[in-house]
Amino acid sequence: MRKIIYIIGLFSAFTFTACDEELNLEPFDALDTSTAFNTNSDFNQAMRGVYRSLLDGNYYGGEFYLLPDVISDNLILSSEGRTSYSGYYLFQQNGELAWLGFFNAAYSTILRTNYIIENIDNLEDGEFKNNILGQALAIRSMAHFDLGRVYSTPPQLAGGGDLGMVYVTETNAGAKPARIGVAEYFDLIEADFTRALGLINAENGTGFLNKAAVHGLMARFYLYTGQDQDAISSADNAISAAATSVATFDEFPDVWDDLTEAGVLFKAINTNLDQVRIGVVYNQAGPDGVRDEYVPDFGFFQEFGADDIRSTWFDQGPFAGNTYNHIIKYLERPGSNQAIVDAKILRMGEVFLTKAEAHANLDQDGAALTALDVVRSERYDGFVSGGEAGNALDEAIALERRLELAFEGHRFFDLKRKNLPIERTAAGDEADGGGVVPPSNALTLPANSPLWQMPIPQTELNANENMQPNPSNN
């Protein structure tokens, strides 16, 4: 019998013993710290565990796609649902409602990468070792970036006393570190990404990070942190290195059924054995029809015209005597059960829109329009460029980003980095905009609200006296 350490939070773990024949899931559910890091095969298995951890239902396996849209203005709480996550929708976040599942899932992923990084010198120097280390560093950086986006102020908006998160680079479960400043925290993210680029293999497939994907993630990072020229350079590098471009109009529907990887730079592969039901956070299909947890905001829904291929993300149907607009983006792939699809973490559409926005921010309208039209030309039937410039171009890019990345966990962070308020419409949840409307106190979140920095989970504050709360904890 062997001791297995399970990661359940940032600073706590418990041990569990199991018979040898029960360890077949390793390292998807556990890391054997005494035997897991010796051979190439061991490190490959450990990396599989890291990638599998991204599919946690509180991370890219569901919640991280849902909550940034729930908290912002893309969705309406369905009156026929189970009121899932309604506290977030109603802006009731506090230490007890603080996105604890994501907090634990992200730091668990980071801890898995650190086991690999700490043991990497067990491998012989060479391409294999570099590739494993590069992937581990890049995912560690991505997970820290996701945590920073949720719980910290963007660096370009932060004051000297604003805090980033704890940047974890070791596996000492007994440590109780404090949060560090925003600038230092985001500098460490950039450093890990940069180091990863010099190590990772360019040929890794879309189920794994490669150089193009890391460039794309860095473009996301630089746009979020207000570093426009770096965002352009990283986007250009991703475009140059990628084995794919923006999915075409005809290819696009098949991306969401996992029938093609066109335009996908990085995804977490969700096998039928994994049984991770990404789409159930939006709705569930049953004998009485599709029961929605959330439906698209009616005004936002109307932005998806009949000539827009992304209108295939929606279906309309009855439930409990009323008609609703269902979000079916994550419905299923052929041959799988409901809502089991791969998690598309990074797509070329985002990369080109990042490039477009960064150019526009630098008043480089020609380059911005060109990048924008790469996406628009593959999303609209019979597309003709509007030739926008100035404010009209800025608005066109913002709209296209909102449409292209809808229900992929971006909207809250896009508003946050731009220091914009959440302004919801007063439309109802039914297909025609009628039905139950949001309460009046849930229509607006000012740009200066402390809730833009999610409360630190109370369980973590209780476990670590050095963990500082956010103003939103009060």
Buried (B, 14 or more C-beta within 10 A) or exposed (E): EBEBBEBEBBBBBEEEEBEEEEBEEBBBBBBBBEEBBEEEEBBEBBBBBBBBBBBBBBBBBBBBBBBBBBBBBBBBBBBBBEEBBBBBBBBEBEBEBBBBBBBBBBBBBBBBBBBBBBBBEEBEEEEBBBBBBBBBBBBBBBBBBBBBBBBBBBBBBBEEEBBBBBBBBEBEBEEEBEBBBBBEBBBBBBEBBEBBBEBBBEEBEBBBBBBBBBBBBBBBBBBBBBBBEBBBBBBBBBBEBBEBBBBBBEBBBBBBBBEBBBBBBBBBBBEEEBEBBBBBBBBBBEEEBBBBBBBBBBEBBEBBEEEBBBBEBBEEBEBEEBBBBBBBBBBBBEEBEBBBBBBBBBBBBBBBBBBBBBBBBBEBBEBBBBBBBBBBBBBBEEBEEEEBBEEEBBEBBBEBBBBBBBBBBBBBBBBBBBEBEBEBBEBBBBBEBEBBBBEEEBBEBEEEBEBBBBBBBBBBBEBBEEBEBBEBBE
